Amino acid sequence: MNDANTSTGASASPTTDSLAVPDGATTHEAAEHAAKPTDQWVTGDEPITGPQASYLETLAREAGEEVPEHLTKAQASELIDRLQRETGRGAAS
């Protein structure tokens, strides 16, 4: 598993980066998409992305949890948000 996200201590969140944003989206569209509730995402039912899976593995390991199989992008985003709160990673709320 790639732990690139842990080596720098970066606080970028895969939920607001381009992970669940449609390909080719402009910066404005990406920001608008990230602000939508996950149940309104056009691509929310698609399978979890590789970067989401990698980051979730890191967060879950730190939280002492396991990542469920067969997550959608939206489910992964919600789990990332929860685990970030629990581990103190990511953007401050």
C-alpha positions as CSV (number, residue, x, y, z in Angstrom):
1,M,0.0,0.0,0.0
2,N,1.3,3.5,-0.9
3,D,1.6,5.7,2.2
4,A,2.6,8.8,0.3
5,N,-0.2,10.7,2.1
6,T,1.3,10.0,5.4
7,S,4.9,10.9,4.7
8,T,4.4,14.7,4.3
9,G,1.7,15.2,6.8
10,A,-0.3,17.0,4.1
11,S,-3.8,17.9,5.0
12,A,-5.3,17.7,1.5
13,S,-8.5,15.8,1.6
14,P,-9.3,13.3,-1.2
15,T,-12.9,14.2,-0.7
16,T,-12.4,17.7,-1.9
17,D,-9.5,17.1,-4.3
18,S,-10.4,15.8,-7.8
19,L,-11.2,12.2,-6.6
20,A,-15.0,12.3,-6.9
21,V,-15.2,15.2,-9.4
22,P,-16.1,14.3,-13.0
23,D,-13.1,14.2,-15.4
24,G,-12.5,17.5,-17.2
25,A,-14.3,19.6,-14.6
26,T,-13.2,23.2,-14.2
27,T,-11.9,24.4,-10.9
28,H,-15.3,26.1,-10.3
29,E,-17.1,22.9,-11.2
30,A,-14.8,20.9,-8.9
31,A,-15.4,23.3,-6.0
32,E,-19.2,23.2,-6.6
33,H,-19.2,19.4,-6.8
34,A,-17.2,19.1,-3.5
35,A,-19.8,21.3,-1.7
36,K,-22.7,19.1,-2.8
37,P,-24.0,16.5,-0.4
38,T,-22.8,13.1,-1.5
39,D,-26.3,11.9,-2.2
40,Q,-26.5,14.5,-5.0
41,W,-23.2,13.6,-6.7
42,V,-23.7,12.5,-10.3
43,T,-20.7,10.1,-9.9
44,G,-21.4,9.1,-6.3
45,D,-22.6,5.6,-7.2
46,E,-19.4,4.8,-9.1
47,P,-16.8,2.5,-7.4
48,I,-14.3,4.0,-5.0
49,T,-11.2,5.5,-6.7
50,G,-7.7,4.3,-6.2
51,P,-6.6,7.4,-4.3
52,Q,-9.6,7.2,-2.1
53,A,-8.9,3.6,-1.3
54,S,-5.3,4.3,-0.5
55,Y,-6.1,7.2,1.8
56,L,-8.9,5.3,3.5
57,E,-6.5,2.4,4.2
58,T,-4.1,4.9,5.9
59,L,-6.9,6.6,7.9
60,A,-8.5,3.3,8.9
61,R,-5.2,1.9,10.1
62,E,-4.7,5.0,12.3
63,A,-8.2,4.7,13.6
64,G,-7.9,1.0,14.2
65,E,-10.7,0.2,11.8
66,E,-11.1,-1.8,8.6
67,V,-12.3,-0.5,5.3
68,P,-15.5,-2.2,4.1
69,E,-15.4,-3.7,0.6
70,H,-17.3,-2.5,-2.4
71,L,-17.6,1.2,-1.4
72,T,-18.9,3.8,-3.8
73,K,-17.2,7.2,-4.3
74,A,-19.8,8.8,-2.1
75,Q,-19.6,6.2,0.7
76,A,-15.8,6.5,0.6
77,S,-16.0,10.2,0.9
78,E,-18.3,10.0,3.9
79,L,-16.0,7.5,5.6
80,I,-13.0,9.6,4.8
81,D,-14.7,12.6,6.5
82,R,-15.6,10.6,9.6
83,L,-12.1,9.0,9.9
84,Q,-10.4,12.4,9.4
85,R,-12.4,13.8,12.3
86,E,-11.5,10.8,14.5
87,T,-7.8,10.8,13.6
88,G,-7.4,14.6,13.5
89,R,-6.2,14.5,9.9
90,G,-7.4,16.6,7.0
91,A,-8.9,20.1,7.1
92,A,-10.1,21.4,10.5
93,S,-13.8,21.6,10.7
